[in-house]
Amino acid sequence: WLPEATFNVQLRALFYALPPGESSFRTLEEVPDYVEKSIPFFITFIGLEFAVSWIQKRKLPGRINDGISSLSLGILSRLPDVLFRSIELISYIYVWDNYRLFELPWDSPWTWYLTLLGVDFAYYCFHRMSHEVNILWAAHQVHHSSEDYNLFTALRQSVVQKYTSWMFNLPMAFFIPPSVFAVHLQFNLLYQFWIHTEVITKLGPLEWILNTPSHHRVHHGRNPYCIDKNYGGTLIIWDRLFGTFEAEDAKVVYGLTHPVNSFDPIMLQLRPLAHIWNTFWATPGFCNKLSVIFKGPGWGPGKPRLGLPEEIPVITGKEVPFNPHVPAYLNCYALVHFAVIVNLYTELLASLSVSNSFLYEIM
C-alpha cells in the first residue's frame, strides 16, 4: 500500500483536488505517474461500490460477465503503452519543441488553471466528435457497449481511440509547457473514473459546474433523451454553453441503441470497424461512401448528418440486459482464468519496465 503522504496525494488526484502548488513541475520527467499509482484506489473504490450498492439495494452494481468484459477491454487498451510512449505526449512534445509561439511559466497558477480549462475543452470537442463522426464512434462505442453502469465501466476502453484523440490537444502545445499538460491530461482521465456509478445520486450546486455521476449516467443512456448529451470530462459548463446538456430525468437504460449482445473483448473492439467497412462497400456513390465514414453513425442516404431522431429505438422500460445463463462452475472458471491473466499482465508490465524506459529514451 502507499505511504500516508502519497496516499493523500493520490486520493485527491482522483477528484482533481491537487492545487497548483502541489502539482506543478518544471520538467516532464518530474511529473508523477498518477494513473499508475491510482490502481489500488480503483480496486478499493470498486469494492466500496459493491458494498454500498448491496446495503442500499440488496443487489450488486453489475454482472460478473460484464465486469470481466470491461476489465479485459481495459487491459487490451493499455497493451500498446507497454512498448510505446503515449502518442498524446509524443505529438505534444514534438509541436512544443519545434513550433511553440511563446512559453507560459510552468509554476504560475494562471498557467495551471488555463491548462485545466484547455484540456477539458479539448476533451469536450474530441468526445463530441467521437459521437458525431462514424469512424471515431467505431472506436468510442466500445466504452458505451456495457448495459451495466458501474466503476468497471470506466475501465472499458478502446484500443484505437487514443490514436485519434491526440490532435485535439495540439493547439495548447504552442504555449503550454508539456509538464503542465501531462499533469492535467492525467487528472482529467482520473476524474472520470469515479463518476461511473449509480450509488451517488445528486451533488447539489456542484451539478451546475462539474460533470457528476448523474450527468454522466445520462451520457451512457440509450433513452432517446440521452442520445448525444453531456460530453464534458471534468466540467459540465461546455455542454451548458453549446446546447448539449441534459439533466437526468426518466430512468436511464444503459448501452448502445442496438446492443451488441456479446462479452468477447476482441469482437467488441473490432466489430464496429468491420461494420463501417461493410457499409462503406455496400453504399453506392463516392460521396455517400465518404459520408459513411465522416457523418454520424445514424446517417444514411437522404438523411441528415446525424440521422433521424425518430429512428432511435423507443425505451419501454422492459429491456433486459444480455445475460446468458451458464453453469456456476463455468463462472468460477472464468473468474480464476481472468485472475491468472491479470497476474500475467502485471508481471509483463514489471518485466518490461527496464526495456520500456530504454525505448522512451531513444524515441
N, C-alpha and C positions, 0 to 999 in steps of 0.2 A: 504493500500500500504506500501512499505518498506521504512524505514528511508534512507536518502541520502547515508550514508556510506555503508549500507547493499545493497542498490540498485546498487551502483557502483561495489561492490564485486561480486554480483550475475550475473550482466551483463557480467563481464569479465570471470566469471566461465563458462558461456555458450560457450565461444570461447577459452577455455583453456589458458586464458591470465592472470592467477594469478601466479606470480613468487614464488620461494621457500620461500622467506621471509614472504609472506602473507598466505601461505597455508601449512606450516609445523607445526605439533603438536606432543607434547610428548606422549600423550595417545589417545587411540581410543575414549574415552568419550568426548574429546575436539573437535573432528572433526565435523564441521557443517554438517547438512543435506542439502547439496547444491541442490540435486534433488528436495526435497520437497519445498524448498524456491524458486525454479525456475518456479513453476506452473504459477504465474502471468505473467512471461515472455513468457511462452508457449502461453498463451491466447493472449497476446499483439502481438506477432510475427505472430500468425495465422491471426489475424485481419489485420495486416500490409501487410501480403502476399496477402490477398484478395483485399485490396485497390490497391496495386501496380499492381497486375495482371489485375484488371479492367482498370486501367489507361493505361497499356501497350497494352493490347489485347482486351479490352472491353468484357472480359469474366472472370468468376470466375475460380479459380485454381482447382476446383474439383466439385463433385456432393454431394448433401445433403445426399443421401442414403449411399454413400461410406464413407463420413466423419463420420456419426453416427456409421457405422460399425467399422471404425478404432478406434474411441473413446471407443466403447463398448469393443472391444478386448483389448484395453489398460487398462480399468478398471478391466476386468477379470484377466489380467496378474498380477495385483497388489494385488488382494484379498488375496493370501496366505501370503503376507507380513503384513497383518493386525494382524495376530496372531503369526507369526514366524519370527525370525530374519533371515536376508539374509543368504542363505546357503553358498554363497561365503565367507562371514565373519566367519561363524561358522567353516567351514573346514579350512580356512586360520589360524585362531587363534589356533585351535587345533594343527596343524602342527608346528606353531611358538612356542607354549608353550612346546611341547614335543620333537620336533626333530630339532630345529634350530641348524645350524652348527656354525654360528657366527652372530653378531649383528652390522649392519651398523648404524652409528649415524643418529638419526631421524632428526637432524637440519642441516645436511650437504646438500648443493646444489647438490653435486655429487650423493647423495642418491636419491634426488628428481628427477633428470634427468634420472638416471638409472631406476627408477621405471616407469617414463613416457614411456621409451622405452620397459621395460619389460611388462607392462600392455598392451601396444599397440601390441607388438609382440604376446603375448598370445591371444589377441583378433583375430589377423590375423589367427593364427593357428586354433582356435576354429571356426571362421567364415568359413574358407575354408573347414574344416571337415564337417561343417553343410550343405555344398552344395555337398560334395562328399561321404557322408555316409548316406544311405537312412533313417535310424532310426532318425538321427539328423535332416535331411532335413524335415522329417514329422513334427517336431516342428517348424523349422525355416521358412518353406514355408508360414506360417501364415503371416509373415511380408511382403512377396512378393505377396500376393494374391490380392492386390489392383491394379486396372487398371488405377488409378489416381496416380499422384506423387506430393505430397504437404506436408506441415508440419503435417497434420493429419496422413499421412502415417508413420511418425516417431513414433507415439504413438501406432501403430498397432503391438502388441507383443504377443508372445506365452505364455501360462500359464506354460508349462513344460520345456521350453528351459533352464531356469536358473538352472534346476536340472542336466544338463549335462555340462554347461559351467564352473562350479567352479573348476573342476580338472585341467584345463589348467593354472590356476594361482598358483597352489600349489608350483611349484619349487621356486617361489620368497619367500615363507614363510620360507625357510631355512636361509634367511639372511636379508630380508627387513622388518622393523617393521610394524605391522598391521595398525598403524595410518597413515603411509605414503601410504601404499597400498590403504586404504579406500578412501583417497583423490583422487587418480588417477583413481580408479575404477569409481567414480562419474564423474570426469572430462571427461573421455573417453566416457562415456554414454551421457553426456550433449552435448559434441561437435557434436555428430552425429545427434542431433535434427535439427539444422539449415541447414544442407546440403541436407535435403529432400525438395528441392524446385526447380521450374523452372524459378523463377523470377531473379535468379542470373546466369549469363552466364559463363564467364571465370574470373579467378583471377590472370592472368599474371604469373610471375615467381613462385608464390606460388603453382601453379599446379604441379610443379616438386617435391614438398616435402609433401604437405598436401593433405589429402582427401578433395575434394571440391564437390560442387553440381554437377559440370559437370562429375567428375569421378563416383560419386555415382548414377547419372542417368543411366550410363552405367550398373552398377551393378544391377539395378532394371529392366533392359530391358529384353524382351524376343526375341529380334532380335538374330539371330544366332551368330553375332559378339559380343554380350553382355554376352552370357552364361558363367558362372563361371569366371567372371573377377572382378577385383577391390574389394578385400576383406578387405582392410585396414579400421581401425576405425578412428584414427586421422591422421595418416601418410600414404602416398601412397608409401613410399620407399620400403616396404616389397613386394608389388606387382611388382615393377620395378626390385627388386633383384631376385624374384623367378618366373618370367615369367608369372604372371597372370594380368599384366596391359594391359588395352585397352583404348585408347583415344576416346572421344565422336566423332562420325562421322555421320552416317546416323541418321535420326530422330528416336528417341527411342520410341518403343511401350512397355508399361509397363504391368507387371503382369506375371502370370505363363504361361508356354508354352501350357498348357492345362487349360484354365480358369475354375474356379470353378462355376461361374455364380450364386452366392448367396451372400447375405449380413447378413446371420444368423451367429452371433458370435460363438454360440455353435457348429454349424456344421463346421465352418471354423477351429475351434480348434481341433475337433475330427475326421473329415473325413479323413485326411491323415493317421492317426494311424489305422483307420478301413481299409483303402486301403492296408496298409502293412500287416495287419492281414489276410485279404482275399487272398492276393497274396502269402503270406507265405504258407498257407494251400493248395493253388491251384498249387504250384510249386513242381514238383516231385524231389526226391533226397535230402538227408540231407545236402550235401554241397551246393546245389542250394538254399535250404531254408535259410541257413546262409548267402548266398550271397544276398538274398532279403533284409536282414537286414543291412548288413555291406558294401555292394558295393553301387555304385551310383544309384540315382533314375532312370536313363535311362538304367540300366543294365537288361539283360535278358539272359537266357541260350544261350551260344555260342557267346555272345557279349563281348567287352572289359569292364573293370571295370566301366568306366563312361558312357558306352553306345556308340552308333554310332552318330557322329555329323550330318550325313545326315538325321537322323530321327527327328531332331529338325524342327518343322513346319516353313515353309517359311513365312516371313512377306511380305504382298502385299502392305501395306500402306492403305488398305481399311478396316482394322479391326475396329469394332465398339464396345466400352465397353458395358458390360451388364448394361442395364438401363431401367428396365420395367416401363412402364407408369402407374402411379396411380393418382387418383383424387387429386386435390390440398388440399382438407380437410384432406386426409389421411397423406399427407406430414406435414401439420400443427399439426395433432395429434401426429405424430412420433416425431416432434421437442419438443412439450410440454411434452410428455411422457418421452423422453430422459432427458430433463432438470430436471424433477422430480426425475428420477433415479440417476442422478449425484448429486442432492442435498441430497438424502438419503444416497448415498455412502459417501459424505463428512461428514454428521452427524455421520455415522457409525464409520468412522475413528476417529472423535473427541471423541465420547462416549467410544471408546475402548482404548484411548490413555493411561489411567491410568493402566488398566489391561495389556495392551501391554508392558508397562515399567516393570511391575512386572514379566511378562513372560521372558523378556530379562534378568532380574536379576537372575532368577532361572535356565536358560538354560545353 
